[in-house]
Amino acid sequence: MEHPAFATMMLTPTSQLPENPTEQWLIQLHPLNLEHSKIKVHGDGMVIGRSEFCDLQLDDHWISRQHAKIQRTSAGFEIRDLDSTNGVMVNDQPVSTAILQSGDRIRIGKRIFRYLSDADVESKYYETVYSMMTRDGLTGAFNKRYLLEYLEREVLRSRRFQRCLSVILFDVDHFKSINDTHGHLAGDDVLREMSKRIQSIIGATEVFSRFGGEEFVIVAELGSDDALQLSERCRHLVAIEPFVTCAGPLEVTISVGVASPPAELLGQPQDLLAAADARLYEAKRSGRNRVCG
């Protein structure tokens, strides 16, 4: 992960929590940077942008020289778009101005922040840090580290209790073309929306994670037939309706590989992932937008 430049901001060490519960903070969720993730918001106004004259300078070419401003108003702290090229998003909605609530997600260019304030800032801060360590900041899915640790435990448990376990691996078809044609911000919109759609249909006991880039994994306590059925539901849900992105509506499809070995034949977690990857390659090779298992 890249380490963003904060050229003109005073940064509070991550281990030091604010003593004043009414202080306002931005916690950078994406790209992940635990060392310098916490930024204090100035009550008299804070301009965010790429310029060295901004209060918070972000070295990111997706961000305008003066992109946004956060300032105190009679209604509370407000974020205002300063006629930026790529806009400001609050909780995945484009805004020109918005009164911020504690817990809001703010997207500026490719940077995603969580806004924290009020008396719960301490507990919300630690909750946010835990989420940063286990979840992908862009999509909200679990990250690869969490997936591998979880999968190792589940393989052992499935062997012990002779239970079914399936790994579903999928990626976005022609994702590089989406980025090259429509830009990386549109690509990010696709990944976020796809994650939202998939998470709307998987069960509470199933783990959904971003494996890397445009690849995602579902780990489910399902046999082969049920895993294939779930995979087909995911494929259909992605393809059925265009994705709304900053570049306009885009048609998106996924290819899916499924590994569902009998409990007595379960190997190591990497074996399961490799088997699912082989099925994914088969789905790609046979035309994309399909499930192979």
Buried (B, 14 or more C-beta within 10 A) or exposed (E): EEEBBBEEBEEBEBEEBBEEEEBBBBBBBBBBBEEBBBBBBBEEEBBBBBBEEBBBBBEBEBBBBBBBBBBBEEEEBBBBBBEBEBBBBBEEEEBEEBEBEBBBBBBBBBBBBBBBBEEEBEEBBEBBBEBBEBBBBBBBBBBBEBBBEBBEEBBEEBBEEEBBBBBBBBBBBBBEEBBEEBBEBBBBBBBBBBBBBBBEEBEEEBBBBBBEEBBBBBBBBBBBEBBBEBBBBBBEBBBEEEBEBBBEEBEBEBBBBBBBBEBEEBEEBEBBBBBBBEBBBBBBEEEBBBBBB
